Amino acid sequence: MAAEKKNKKIDARELICTTCGGRRRLIHKYGLEVCGRCFREVASKIGFKKYN
Ligand SMILES: [Zn+2]
């Protein structure tokens, strides 16, 4: 019964998009943790239009 692994050194932070909850390639910029898709949406909301 000791086979249960207790999160073997997994960082408390899981890389999950804070907007859609998806686990895609996340963008860590400007304090955001969102996937590429959501980043565009969020970015436009915070007035960031220059994202290609
Ligand atoms: Zn997302």
mmCIF file of the protein (N, C-alpha, C, O) and its ligand, coordinates in Angstrom:
data_MODEL
# 
_entry.id   MODEL 
# 
loop_
_entity.id 
_entity.type 
_entity.pdbx_number_of_molecules 
1 polymer     1 
2 non-polymer 1 
# 
_entity_poly.entity_id                      1 
_entity_poly.type                           'polypeptide(L)' 
_entity_poly.nstd_linkage                   no 
_entity_poly.nstd_monomer                   no 
_entity_poly.pdbx_seq_one_letter_code       MAAEKKNKKIDARELICTTCGGRRRLIHKYGLEVCGRCFREVASKIGFKKYN 
_entity_poly.pdbx_seq_one_letter_code_can   MAAEKKNKKIDARELICTTCGGRRRLIHKYGLEVCGRCFREVASKIGFKKYN 
_entity_poly.pdbx_strand_id                 A 
# 
loop_
_entity_poly_seq.entity_id 
_entity_poly_seq.num 
_entity_poly_seq.mon_id 
_entity_poly_seq.hetero 
1 1  MET n 
1 2  ALA n 
1 3  ALA n 
1 4  GLU n 
1 5  LYS n 
1 6  LYS n 
1 7  ASN n 
1 8  LYS n 
1 9  LYS n 
1 10 ILE n 
1 11 ASP n 
1 12 ALA n 
1 13 ARG n 
1 14 GLU n 
1 15 LEU n 
1 16 ILE n 
1 17 CYS n 
1 18 THR n 
1 19 THR n 
1 20 CYS n 
1 21 GLY n 
1 22 GLY n 
1 23 ARG n 
1 24 ARG n 
1 25 ARG n 
1 26 LEU n 
1 27 ILE n 
1 28 HIS n 
1 29 LYS n 
1 30 TYR n 
1 31 GLY n 
1 32 LEU n 
1 33 GLU n 
1 34 VAL n 
1 35 CYS n 
1 36 GLY n 
1 37 ARG n 
1 38 CYS n 
1 39 PHE n 
1 40 ARG n 
1 41 GLU n 
1 42 VAL n 
1 43 ALA n 
1 44 SER n 
1 45 LYS n 
1 46 ILE n 
1 47 GLY n 
1 48 PHE n 
1 49 LYS n 
1 50 LYS n 
1 51 TYR n 
1 52 ASN n 
# 
loop_
_struct_asym.id 
_struct_asym.entity_id 
A 1 
B 2 
# 
loop_
_chem_comp.id 
_chem_comp.type 
_chem_comp.mon_nstd_flag 
ALA 'L-peptide linking' y 
ARG 'L-peptide linking' y 
ASN 'L-peptide linking' y 
ASP 'L-peptide linking' y 
CYS 'L-peptide linking' y 
GLU 'L-peptide linking' y 
GLY 'peptide linking'   y 
HIS 'L-peptide linking' y 
ILE 'L-peptide linking' y 
LEU 'L-peptide linking' y 
LYS 'L-peptide linking' y 
MET 'L-peptide linking' y 
PHE 'L-peptide linking' y 
SER 'L-peptide linking' y 
THR 'L-peptide linking' y 
TYR 'L-peptide linking' y 
VAL 'L-peptide linking' y 
ZN  non-polymer         . 
# 
_pdbx_entity_nonpoly.entity_id   2 
_pdbx_entity_nonpoly.name        ? 
_pdbx_entity_nonpoly.comp_id     ZN 
# 
_pdbx_nonpoly_scheme.asym_id         B 
_pdbx_nonpoly_scheme.entity_id       2 
_pdbx_nonpoly_scheme.mon_id          ZN 
_pdbx_nonpoly_scheme.ndb_seq_num     1 
_pdbx_nonpoly_scheme.pdb_seq_num     101 
_pdbx_nonpoly_scheme.auth_seq_num    101 
_pdbx_nonpoly_scheme.pdb_mon_id      ZN 
_pdbx_nonpoly_scheme.auth_mon_id     ZN 
_pdbx_nonpoly_scheme.pdb_strand_id   A 
_pdbx_nonpoly_scheme.pdb_ins_code    . 
# 
loop_
_atom_site.group_PDB 
_atom_site.id 
_atom_site.type_symbol 
_atom_site.label_atom_id 
_atom_site.label_alt_id 
_atom_site.label_comp_id 
_atom_site.label_asym_id 
_atom_site.label_entity_id 
_atom_site.label_seq_id 
_atom_site.pdbx_PDB_ins_code 
_atom_site.Cartn_x 
_atom_site.Cartn_y 
_atom_site.Cartn_z 
_atom_site.occupancy 
_atom_site.B_iso_or_equiv 
_atom_site.pdbx_formal_charge 
_atom_site.auth_seq_id 
_atom_site.auth_comp_id 
_atom_site.auth_asym_id 
_atom_site.auth_atom_id 
_atom_site.pdbx_PDB_model_num 
ATOM   1   N  N  . MET A 1 1  ? 0.823   -1.214 0.000   1.00 0.00 ? 1   MET A N  1 
ATOM   2   C  CA . MET A 1 1  ? 0.000   0.000  0.000   1.00 0.00 ? 1   MET A CA 1 
ATOM   3   C  C  . MET A 1 1  ? 0.846   1.248  0.000   1.00 0.00 ? 1   MET A C  1 
ATOM   4   O  O  . MET A 1 1  ? 0.338   2.368  -0.043  1.00 0.00 ? 1   MET A O  1 
ATOM   5   N  N  . ALA A 1 2  ? 2.127   1.040  0.048   1.00 0.00 ? 2   ALA A N  1 
ATOM   6   C  CA . ALA A 1 2  ? 3.003   2.209  0.084   1.00 0.00 ? 2   ALA A CA 1 
ATOM   7   C  C  . ALA A 1 2  ? 3.392   2.645  -1.322  1.00 0.00 ? 2   ALA A C  1 
ATOM   8   O  O  . ALA A 1 2  ? 4.342   3.401  -1.526  1.00 0.00 ? 2   ALA A O  1 
ATOM   9   N  N  . ALA A 1 3  ? 2.647   2.157  -2.253  1.00 0.00 ? 3   ALA A N  1 
ATOM   10  C  CA . ALA A 1 3  ? 2.992   2.464  -3.640  1.00 0.00 ? 3   ALA A CA 1 
ATOM   11  C  C  . ALA A 1 3  ? 2.462   3.825  -4.077  1.00 0.00 ? 3   ALA A C  1 
ATOM   12  O  O  . ALA A 1 3  ? 2.706   4.284  -5.192  1.00 0.00 ? 3   ALA A O  1 
ATOM   13  N  N  . GLU A 1 4  ? 1.756   4.429  -3.196  1.00 0.00 ? 4   GLU A N  1 
ATOM   14  C  CA . GLU A 1 4  ? 1.194   5.731  -3.568  1.00 0.00 ? 4   GLU A CA 1 
ATOM   15  C  C  . GLU A 1 4  ? 2.264   6.809  -3.544  1.00 0.00 ? 4   GLU A C  1 
ATOM   16  O  O  . GLU A 1 4  ? 2.842   7.105  -2.499  1.00 0.00 ? 4   GLU A O  1 
ATOM   17  N  N  . LYS A 1 5  ? 2.508   7.365  -4.657  1.00 0.00 ? 5   LYS A N  1 
ATOM   18  C  CA . LYS A 1 5  ? 3.541   8.394  -4.725  1.00 0.00 ? 5   LYS A CA 1 
ATOM   19  C  C  . LYS A 1 5  ? 2.952   9.754  -4.357  1.00 0.00 ? 5   LYS A C  1 
ATOM   20  O  O  . LYS A 1 5  ? 1.879   10.159 -4.806  1.00 0.00 ? 5   LYS A O  1 
ATOM   21  N  N  . LYS A 1 6  ? 3.697   10.404 -3.542  1.00 0.00 ? 6   LYS A N  1 
ATOM   22  C  CA . LYS A 1 6  ? 3.199   11.717 -3.107  1.00 0.00 ? 6   LYS A CA 1 
ATOM   23  C  C  . LYS A 1 6  ? 3.839   12.824 -3.917  1.00 0.00 ? 6   LYS A C  1 
ATOM   24  O  O  . LYS A 1 6  ? 4.854   13.403 -3.530  1.00 0.00 ? 6   LYS A O  1 
ATOM   25  N  N  . ASN A 1 7  ? 3.243   13.093 -5.009  1.00 0.00 ? 7   ASN A N  1 
ATOM   26  C  CA . ASN A 1 7  ? 3.729   14.187 -5.848  1.00 0.00 ? 7   ASN A CA 1 
ATOM   27  C  C  . ASN A 1 7  ? 5.249   14.349 -5.765  1.00 0.00 ? 7   ASN A C  1 
ATOM   28  O  O  . ASN A 1 7  ? 5.768   15.250 -5.106  1.00 0.00 ? 7   ASN A O  1 
ATOM   29  N  N  . LYS A 1 8  ? 5.892   13.503 -6.414  1.00 0.00 ? 8   LYS A N  1 
ATOM   30  C  CA . LYS A 1 8  ? 7.341   13.506 -6.354  1.00 0.00 ? 8   LYS A CA 1 
ATOM   31  C  C  . LYS A 1 8  ? 7.948   14.809 -6.861  1.00 0.00 ? 8   LYS A C  1 
ATOM   32  O  O  . LYS A 1 8  ? 8.203   14.991 -8.051  1.00 0.00 ? 8   LYS A O  1 
ATOM   33  N  N  . LYS A 1 9  ? 8.156   15.666 -5.945  1.00 0.00 ? 9   LYS A N  1 
ATOM   34  C  CA . LYS A 1 9  ? 8.785   16.952 -6.286  1.00 0.00 ? 9   LYS A CA 1 
ATOM   35  C  C  . LYS A 1 9  ? 8.112   17.674 -7.439  1.00 0.00 ? 9   LYS A C  1 
ATOM   36  O  O  . LYS A 1 9  ? 8.766   18.218 -8.329  1.00 0.00 ? 9   LYS A O  1 
ATOM   37  N  N  . ILE A 1 10 ? 6.855   17.664 -7.400  1.00 0.00 ? 10  ILE A N  1 
ATOM   38  C  CA . ILE A 1 10 ? 6.157   18.430 -8.434  1.00 0.00 ? 10  ILE A CA 1 
ATOM   39  C  C  . ILE A 1 10 ? 5.911   19.816 -7.884  1.00 0.00 ? 10  ILE A C  1 
ATOM   40  O  O  . ILE A 1 10 ? 5.408   19.988 -6.773  1.00 0.00 ? 10  ILE A O  1 
ATOM   41  N  N  . ASP A 1 11 ? 6.260   20.755 -8.645  1.00 0.00 ? 11  ASP A N  1 
ATOM   42  C  CA . ASP A 1 11 ? 6.070   22.123 -8.175  1.00 0.00 ? 11  ASP A CA 1 
ATOM   43  C  C  . ASP A 1 11 ? 4.602   22.380 -7.884  1.00 0.00 ? 11  ASP A C  1 
ATOM   44  O  O  . ASP A 1 11 ? 3.707   21.870 -8.557  1.00 0.00 ? 11  ASP A O  1 
ATOM   45  N  N  . ALA A 1 12 ? 4.399   23.159 -6.895  1.00 0.00 ? 12  ALA A N  1 
ATOM   46  C  CA . ALA A 1 12 ? 3.020   23.444 -6.489  1.00 0.00 ? 12  ALA A CA 1 
ATOM   47  C  C  . ALA A 1 12 ? 2.237   24.007 -7.668  1.00 0.00 ? 12  ALA A C  1 
ATOM   48  O  O  . ALA A 1 12 ? 1.023   23.830 -7.775  1.00 0.00 ? 12  ALA A O  1 
ATOM   49  N  N  . ARG A 1 13 ? 2.935   24.663 -8.514  1.00 0.00 ? 13  ARG A N  1 
ATOM   50  C  CA . ARG A 1 13 ? 2.257   25.291 -9.643  1.00 0.00 ? 13  ARG A CA 1 
ATOM   51  C  C  . ARG A 1 13 ? 2.126   24.337 -10.805 1.00 0.00 ? 13  ARG A C  1 
ATOM   52  O  O  . ARG A 1 13 ? 3.125   23.855 -11.340 1.00 0.00 ? 13  ARG A O  1 
ATOM   53  N  N  . GLU A 1 14 ? 0.942   24.073 -11.180 1.00 0.00 ? 14  GLU A N  1 
ATOM   54  C  CA . GLU A 1 14 ? 0.769   23.280 -12.388 1.00 0.00 ? 14  GLU A CA 1 
ATOM   55  C  C  . GLU A 1 14 ? 0.635   24.239 -13.542 1.00 0.00 ? 14  GLU A C  1 
ATOM   56  O  O  . GLU A 1 14 ? 0.080   25.331 -13.420 1.00 0.00 ? 14  GLU A O  1 
ATOM   57  N  N  . LEU A 1 15 ? 1.144   23.811 -14.632 1.00 0.00 ? 15  LEU A N  1 
ATOM   58  C  CA . LEU A 1 15 ? 1.072   24.713 -15.768 1.00 0.00 ? 15  LEU A CA 1 
ATOM   59  C  C  . LEU A 1 15 ? -0.263  24.587 -16.457 1.00 0.00 ? 15  LEU A C  1 
ATOM   60  O  O  . LEU A 1 15 ? -0.464  23.788 -17.371 1.00 0.00 ? 15  LEU A O  1 
ATOM   61  N  N  . ILE A 1 16 ? -1.140  25.394 -15.985 1.00 0.00 ? 16  ILE A N  1 
ATOM   62  C  CA . ILE A 1 16 ? -2.471  25.377 -16.573 1.00 0.00 ? 16  ILE A CA 1 
ATOM   63  C  C  . ILE A 1 16 ? -2.888  26.792 -16.922 1.00 0.00 ? 16  ILE A C  1 
ATOM   64  O  O  . ILE A 1 16 ? -2.672  27.738 -16.165 1.00 0.00 ? 16  ILE A O  1 
ATOM   65  N  N  . CYS A 1 17 ? -3.464  26.897 -18.043 1.00 0.00 ? 17  CYS A N  1 
ATOM   66  C  CA . CYS A 1 17 ? -3.938  28.209 -18.465 1.00 0.00 ? 17  CYS A CA 1 
ATOM   67  C  C  . CYS A 1 17 ? -4.950  28.716 -17.451 1.00 0.00 ? 17  CYS A C  1 
ATOM   68  O  O  . CYS A 1 17 ? -5.901  28.018 -17.099 1.00 0.00 ? 17  CYS A O  1 
ATOM   69  N  N  . THR A 1 18 ? -4.736  29.909 -16.998 1.00 0.00 ? 18  THR A N  1 
ATOM   70  C  CA . THR A 1 18 ? -5.625  30.448 -15.975 1.00 0.00 ? 18  THR A CA 1 
ATOM   71  C  C  . THR A 1 18 ? -6.942  30.921 -16.567 1.00 0.00 ? 18  THR A C  1 
ATOM   72  O  O  . THR A 1 18 ? -7.867  31.296 -15.846 1.00 0.00 ? 18  THR A O  1 
ATOM   73  N  N  . THR A 1 19 ? -7.010  30.898 -17.864 1.00 0.00 ? 19  THR A N  1 
ATOM   74  C  CA . THR A 1 19 ? -8.240  31.354 -18.506 1.00 0.00 ? 19  THR A CA 1 
ATOM   75  C  C  . THR A 1 19 ? -9.124  30.194 -18.942 1.00 0.00 ? 19  THR A C  1 
ATOM   76  O  O  . THR A 1 19 ? -10.307 30.141 -18.603 1.00 0.00 ? 19  THR A O  1 
ATOM   77  N  N  . CYS A 1 20 ? -8.553  29.282 -19.682 1.00 0.00 ? 20  CYS A N  1 
ATOM   78  C  CA . CYS A 1 20 ? -9.365  28.178 -20.190 1.00 0.00 ? 20  CYS A CA 1 
ATOM   79  C  C  . CYS A 1 20 ? -9.057  26.875 -19.452 1.00 0.00 ? 20  CYS A C  1 
ATOM   80  O  O  . CYS A 1 20 ? -9.755  25.876 -19.625 1.00 0.00 ? 20  CYS A O  1 
ATOM   81  N  N  . GLY A 1 21 ? -8.029  26.894 -18.647 1.00 0.00 ? 21  GLY A N  1 
ATOM   82  C  CA . GLY A 1 21 ? -7.706  25.703 -17.879 1.00 0.00 ? 21  GLY A CA 1 
ATOM   83  C  C  . GLY A 1 21 ? -7.021  24.635 -18.707 1.00 0.00 ? 21  GLY A C  1 
ATOM   84  O  O  . GLY A 1 21 ? -6.808  23.516 -18.241 1.00 0.00 ? 21  GLY A O  1 
ATOM   85  N  N  . GLY A 1 22 ? -6.687  24.976 -19.905 1.00 0.00 ? 22  GLY A N  1 
ATOM   86  C  CA . GLY A 1 22 ? -6.036  24.002 -20.769 1.00 0.00 ? 22  GLY A CA 1 
ATOM   87  C  C  . GLY A 1 22 ? -4.561  23.888 -20.467 1.00 0.00 ? 22  GLY A C  1 
ATOM   88  O  O  . GLY A 1 22 ? -3.937  24.799 -19.923 1.00 0.00 ? 22  GLY A O  1 
ATOM   89  N  N  . ARG A 1 23 ? -4.036  22.766 -20.828 1.00 0.00 ? 23  ARG A N  1 
ATOM   90  C  CA . ARG A 1 23 ? -2.610  22.573 -20.578 1.00 0.00 ? 23  ARG A CA 1 
ATOM   91  C  C  . ARG A 1 23 ? -1.863  22.657 -21.880 1.00 0.00 ? 23  ARG A C  1 
ATOM   92  O  O  . ARG A 1 23 ? -1.345  21.658 -22.378 1.00 0.00 ? 23  ARG A O  1 
ATOM   93  N  N  . ARG A 1 24 ? -1.811  23.782 -22.401 1.00 0.00 ? 24  ARG A N  1 
ATOM   94  C  CA . ARG A 1 24 ? -1.064  23.946 -23.645 1.00 0.00 ? 24  ARG A CA 1 
ATOM   95  C  C  . ARG A 1 24 ? 0.211   24.697 -23.341 1.00 0.00 ? 24  ARG A C  1 
ATOM   96  O  O  . ARG A 1 24 ? 0.623   24.879 -22.195 1.00 0.00 ? 24  ARG A O  1 
ATOM   97  N  N  . ARG A 1 25 ? 0.778   25.098 -24.378 1.00 0.00 ? 25  ARG A N  1 
ATOM   98  C  CA . ARG A 1 25 ? 1.987   25.882 -24.208 1.00 0.00 ? 25  ARG A CA 1 
ATOM   99  C  C  . ARG A 1 25 ? 1.606   27.207 -23.559 1.00 0.00 ? 25  ARG A C  1 
ATOM   100 O  O  . ARG A 1 25 ? 0.867   28.010 -24.129 1.00 0.00 ? 25  ARG A O  1 
ATOM   101 N  N  . LEU A 1 26 ? 2.106   27.405 -22.411 1.00 0.00 ? 26  LEU A N  1 
ATOM   102 C  CA . LEU A 1 26 ? 1.717   28.605 -21.690 1.00 0.00 ? 26  LEU A CA 1 
ATOM   103 C  C  . LEU A 1 26 ? 2.679   29.748 -21.930 1.00 0.00 ? 26  LEU A C  1 
ATOM   104 O  O  . LEU A 1 26 ? 3.862   29.571 -22.223 1.00 0.00 ? 26  LEU A O  1 
ATOM   105 N  N  . ILE A 1 27 ? 2.126   30.888 -21.794 1.00 0.00 ? 27  ILE A N  1 
ATOM   106 C  CA . ILE A 1 27 ? 2.934   32.087 -21.956 1.00 0.00 ? 27  ILE A CA 1 
ATOM   107 C  C  . ILE A 1 27 ? 3.041   32.766 -20.602 1.00 0.00 ? 27  ILE A C  1 
ATOM   108 O  O  . ILE A 1 27 ? 2.043   33.122 -19.976 1.00 0.00 ? 27  ILE A O  1 
ATOM   109 N  N  . HIS A 1 28 ? 4.254   32.931 -20.181 1.00 0.00 ? 28  HIS A N  1 
ATOM   110 C  CA . HIS A 1 28 ? 4.460   33.599 -18.898 1.00 0.00 ? 28  HIS A CA 1 
ATOM   111 C  C  . HIS A 1 28 ? 4.981   34.989 -19.175 1.00 0.00 ? 28  HIS A C  1 
ATOM   112 O  O  . HIS A 1 28 ? 6.184   35.221 -19.301 1.00 0.00 ? 28  HIS A O  1 
ATOM   113 N  N  . LYS A 1 29 ? 4.077   35.865 -19.261 1.00 0.00 ? 29  LYS A N  1 
ATOM   114 C  CA . LYS A 1 29 ? 4.493   37.236 -19.537 1.00 0.00 ? 29  LYS A CA 1 
ATOM   115 C  C  . LYS A 1 29 ? 3.575   38.189 -18.829 1.00 0.00 ? 29  LYS A C  1 
ATOM   116 O  O  . LYS A 1 29 ? 2.377   37.948 -18.678 1.00 0.00 ? 29  LYS A O  1 
ATOM   117 N  N  . TYR A 1 30 ? 4.148   39.244 -18.412 1.00 0.00 ? 30  TYR A N  1 
ATOM   118 C  CA . TYR A 1 30 ? 3.331   40.292 -17.806 1.00 0.00 ? 30  TYR A CA 1 
ATOM   119 C  C  . TYR A 1 30 ? 2.467   39.736 -16.681 1.00 0.00 ? 30  TYR A C  1 
ATOM   120 O  O  . TYR A 1 30 ? 1.356   40.210 -16.442 1.00 0.00 ? 30  TYR A O  1 
ATOM   121 N  N  . GLY A 1 31 ? 2.988   38.733 -16.001 1.00 0.00 ? 31  GLY A N  1 
ATOM   122 C  CA . GLY A 1 31 ? 2.239   38.195 -14.879 1.00 0.00 ? 31  GLY A CA 1 
ATOM   123 C  C  . GLY A 1 31 ? 1.087   37.318 -15.295 1.00 0.00 ? 31  GLY A C  1 
ATOM   124 O  O  . GLY A 1 31 ? 0.243   36.953 -14.477 1.00 0.00 ? 31  GLY A O  1 
ATOM   125 N  N  . LEU A 1 32 ? 1.052   36.981 -16.562 1.00 0.00 ? 32  LEU A N  1 
ATOM   126 C  CA . LEU A 1 32 ? -0.035  36.127 -17.021 1.00 0.00 ? 32  LEU A CA 1 
ATOM   127 C  C  . LEU A 1 32 ? 0.454   34.700 -17.157 1.00 0.00 ? 32  LEU A C  1 
ATOM   128 O  O  . LEU A 1 32 ? 1.633   34.440 -17.400 1.00 0.00 ? 32  LEU A O  1 
ATOM   129 N  N  . GLU A 1 33 ? -0.457  33.813 -17.000 1.00 0.00 ? 33  GLU A N  1 
ATOM   130 C  CA . GLU A 1 33 ? -0.137  32.410 -17.240 1.00 0.00 ? 33  GLU A CA 1 
ATOM   131 C  C  . GLU A 1 33 ? -1.263  31.838 -18.063 1.00 0.00 ? 33  GLU A C  1 
ATOM   132 O  O  . GLU A 1 33 ? -2.168  31.178 -17.552 1.00 0.00 ? 33  GLU A O  1 
ATOM   133 N  N  . VAL A 1 34 ? -1.187  32.100 -19.313 1.00 0.00 ? 34  VAL A N  1 
ATOM   134 C  CA . VAL A 1 34 ? -2.262  31.649 -20.184 1.00 0.00 ? 34  VAL A CA 1 
ATOM   135 C  C  . VAL A 1 34 ? -1.676  31.019 -21.432 1.00 0.00 ? 34  VAL A C  1 
ATOM   136 O  O  . VAL A 1 34 ? -0.504  31.215 -21.756 1.00 0.00 ? 34  VAL A O  1 
ATOM   137 N  N  . CYS A 1 35 ? -2.496  30.274 -22.115 1.00 0.00 ? 35  CYS A N  1 
ATOM   138 C  CA . CYS A 1 35 ? -2.022  29.642 -23.335 1.00 0.00 ? 35  CYS A CA 1 
ATOM   139 C  C  . CYS A 1 35 ? -2.007  30.669 -24.456 1.00 0.00 ? 35  CYS A C  1 
ATOM   140 O  O  . CYS A 1 35 ? -2.532  31.774 -24.322 1.00 0.00 ? 35  CYS A O  1 
ATOM   141 N  N  . GLY A 1 36 ? -1.415  30.291 -25.522 1.00 0.00 ? 36  GLY A N  1 
ATOM   142 C  CA . GLY A 1 36 ? -1.274  31.217 -26.636 1.00 0.00 ? 36  GLY A CA 1 
ATOM   143 C  C  . GLY A 1 36 ? -2.601  31.783 -27.098 1.00 0.00 ? 36  GLY A C  1 
ATOM   144 O  O  . GLY A 1 36 ? -2.718  32.969 -27.405 1.00 0.00 ? 36  GLY A O  1 
ATOM   145 N  N  . ARG A 1 37 ? -3.578  30.931 -27.141 1.00 0.00 ? 37  ARG A N  1 
ATOM   146 C  CA . ARG A 1 37 ? -4.891  31.392 -27.586 1.00 0.00 ? 37  ARG A CA 1 
ATOM   147 C  C  . ARG A 1 37 ? -5.455  32.455 -26.664 1.00 0.00 ? 37  ARG A C  1 
ATOM   148 O  O  . ARG A 1 37 ? -5.827  33.553 -27.078 1.00 0.00 ? 37  ARG A O  1 
ATOM   149 N  N  . CYS A 1 38 ? -5.499  32.083 -25.414 1.00 0.00 ? 38  CYS A N  1 
ATOM   150 C  CA . CYS A 1 38 ? -6.092  32.999 -24.441 1.00 0.00 ? 38  CYS A CA 1 
ATOM   151 C  C  . CYS A 1 38 ? -5.266  34.262 -24.303 1.00 0.00 ? 38  CYS A C  1 
ATOM   152 O  O  . CYS A 1 38 ? -5.783  35.336 -23.995 1.00 0.00 ? 38  CYS A O  1 
ATOM   153 N  N  . PHE A 1 39 ? -4.014  34.115 -24.530 1.00 0.00 ? 39  PHE A N  1 
ATOM   154 C  CA . PHE A 1 39 ? -3.163  35.286 -24.375 1.00 0.00 ? 39  PHE A CA 1 
ATOM   155 C  C  . PHE A 1 39 ? -3.618  36.402 -25.290 1.00 0.00 ? 39  PHE A C  1 
ATOM   156 O  O  . PHE A 1 39 ? -3.629  37.575 -24.918 1.00 0.00 ? 39  PHE A O  1 
ATOM   157 N  N  . ARG A 1 40 ? -3.988  36.014 -26.480 1.00 0.00 ? 40  ARG A N  1 
ATOM   158 C  CA . ARG A 1 40 ? -4.422  37.044 -27.429 1.00 0.00 ? 40  ARG A CA 1 
ATOM   159 C  C  . ARG A 1 40 ? -5.667  37.742 -26.915 1.00 0.00 ? 40  ARG A C  1 
ATOM   160 O  O  . ARG A 1 40 ? -5.811  38.959 -27.030 1.00 0.00 ? 40  ARG A O  1 
ATOM   161 N  N  . GLU A 1 41 ? -6.549  36.961 -26.356 1.00 0.00 ? 41  GLU A N  1 
ATOM   162 C  CA . GLU A 1 41 ? -7.775  37.567 -25.838 1.00 0.00 ? 41  GLU A CA 1 
ATOM   163 C  C  . GLU A 1 41 ? -7.475  38.448 -24.635 1.00 0.00 ? 41  GLU A C  1 
ATOM   164 O  O  . GLU A 1 41 ? -7.890  39.604 -24.551 1.00 0.00 ? 41  GLU A O  1 
ATOM   165 N  N  . VAL A 1 42 ? -6.750  37.861 -23.728 1.00 0.00 ? 42  VAL A N  1 
ATOM   166 C  CA . VAL A 1 42 ? -6.417  38.616 -22.516 1.00 0.00 ? 42  VAL A CA 1 
ATOM   167 C  C  . VAL A 1 42 ? -5.608  39.849 -22.869 1.00 0.00 ? 42  VAL A C  1 
ATOM   168 O  O  . VAL A 1 42 ? -5.821  40.941 -22.342 1.00 0.00 ? 42  VAL A O  1 
ATOM   169 N  N  . ALA A 1 43 ? -4.686  39.637 -23.767 1.00 0.00 ? 43  ALA A N  1 
ATOM   170 C  CA . ALA A 1 43 ? -3.817  40.738 -24.140 1.00 0.00 ? 43  ALA A CA 1 
ATOM   171 C  C  . ALA A 1 43 ? -4.617  41.901 -24.699 1.00 0.00 ? 43  ALA A C  1 
ATOM   172 O  O  . ALA A 1 43 ? -4.349  43.063 -24.390 1.00 0.00 ? 43  ALA A O  1 
ATOM   173 N  N  . SER A 1 44 ? -5.580  41.582 -25.507 1.00 0.00 ? 44  SER A N  1 
ATOM   174 C  CA . SER A 1 44 ? -6.370  42.658 -26.094 1.00 0.00 ? 44  SER A CA 1 
ATOM   175 C  C  . SER A 1 44 ? -7.184  43.363 -25.026 1.00 0.00 ? 44  SER A C  1 
ATOM   176 O  O  . SER A 1 44 ? -7.473  44.556 -25.120 1.00 0.00 ? 44  SER A O  1 
ATOM   177 N  N  . LYS A 1 45 ? -7.546  42.601 -24.013 1.00 0.00 ? 45  LYS A N  1 
ATOM   178 C  CA . LYS A 1 45 ? -8.331  43.208 -22.935 1.00 0.00 ? 45  LYS A CA 1 
ATOM   179 C  C  . LYS A 1 45 ? -7.502  44.175 -22.119 1.00 0.00 ? 45  LYS A C  1 
ATOM   180 O  O  . LYS A 1 45 ? -7.986  45.216 -21.674 1.00 0.00 ? 45  LYS A O  1 
ATOM   181 N  N  . ILE A 1 46 ? -6.267  43.820 -21.936 1.00 0.00 ? 46  ILE A N  1 
ATOM   182 C  CA . ILE A 1 46 ? -5.422  44.703 -21.138 1.00 0.00 ? 46  ILE A CA 1 
ATOM   183 C  C  . ILE A 1 46 ? -4.697  45.691 -22.022 1.00 0.00 ? 46  ILE A C  1 
ATOM   184 O  O  . ILE A 1 46 ? -3.754  46.358 -21.596 1.00 0.00 ? 46  ILE A O  1 
ATOM   185 N  N  . GLY A 1 47 ? -5.145  45.774 -23.246 1.00 0.00 ? 47  GLY A N  1 
ATOM   186 C  CA . GLY A 1 47 ? -4.575  46.779 -24.123 1.00 0.00 ? 47  GLY A CA 1 
ATOM   187 C  C  . GLY A 1 47 ? -3.264  46.381 -24.738 1.00 0.00 ? 47  GLY A C  1 
ATOM   188 O  O  . GLY A 1 47 ? -2.344  47.185 -24.885 1.00 0.00 ? 47  GLY A O  1 
ATOM   189 N  N  . PHE A 1 48 ? -3.203  45.141 -25.086 1.00 0.00 ? 48  PHE A N  1 
ATOM   190 C  CA . PHE A 1 48 ? -1.970  44.667 -25.701 1.00 0.00 ? 48  PHE A CA 1 
ATOM   191 C  C  . PHE A 1 48 ? -2.293  44.190 -27.101 1.00 0.00 ? 48  PHE A C  1 
ATOM   192 O  O  . PHE A 1 48 ? -2.745  43.063 -27.301 1.00 0.00 ? 48  PHE A O  1 
ATOM   193 N  N  . LYS A 1 49 ? -2.063  45.031 -28.031 1.00 0.00 ? 49  LYS A N  1 
ATOM   194 C  CA . LYS A 1 49 ? -2.477  44.642 -29.381 1.00 0.00 ? 49  LYS A CA 1 
ATOM   195 C  C  . LYS A 1 49 ? -1.316  44.204 -30.256 1.00 0.00 ? 49  LYS A C  1 
ATOM   196 O  O  . LYS A 1 49 ? -1.495  43.730 -31.377 1.00 0.00 ? 49  LYS A O  1 
ATOM   197 N  N  . LYS A 1 50 ? -0.148  44.374 -29.721 1.00 0.00 ? 50  LYS A N  1 
ATOM   198 C  CA . LYS A 1 50 ? 0.978   44.050 -30.585 1.00 0.00 ? 50  LYS A CA 1 
ATOM   199 C  C  . LYS A 1 50 ? 1.527   42.673 -30.304 1.00 0.00 ? 50  LYS A C  1 
ATOM   200 O  O  . LYS A 1 50 ? 2.699   42.505 -29.968 1.00 0.00 ? 50  LYS A O  1 
ATOM   201 N  N  . TYR A 1 51 ? 0.696   41.732 -30.439 1.00 0.00 ? 51  TYR A N  1 
ATOM   202 C  CA . TYR A 1 51 ? 1.180   40.363 -30.239 1.00 0.00 ? 51  TYR A CA 1 
ATOM   203 C  C  . TYR A 1 51 ? 0.939   39.569 -31.496 1.00 0.00 ? 51  TYR A C  1 
ATOM   204 O  O  . TYR A 1 51 ? -0.199  39.423 -31.941 1.00 0.00 ? 51  TYR A O  1 
ATOM   205 N  N  . ASN A 1 52 ? 1.993   39.063 -32.063 1.00 0.00 ? 52  ASN A N  1 
ATOM   206 C  CA . ASN A 1 52 ? 1.822   38.313 -33.312 1.00 0.00 ? 52  ASN A CA 1 
ATOM   207 C  C  . ASN A 1 52 ? 1.595   36.857 -33.021 1.00 0.00 ? 52  ASN A C  1 
ATOM   208 O  O  . ASN A 1 52 ? 1.429   36.061 -33.945 1.00 0.00 ? 52  ASN A O  1 
HETATM 209 ZN ZN . ZN  B 2 .  ? -6.158  29.179 -22.513 1.00 0.00 2 101 ZN  A ZN 1 
# 
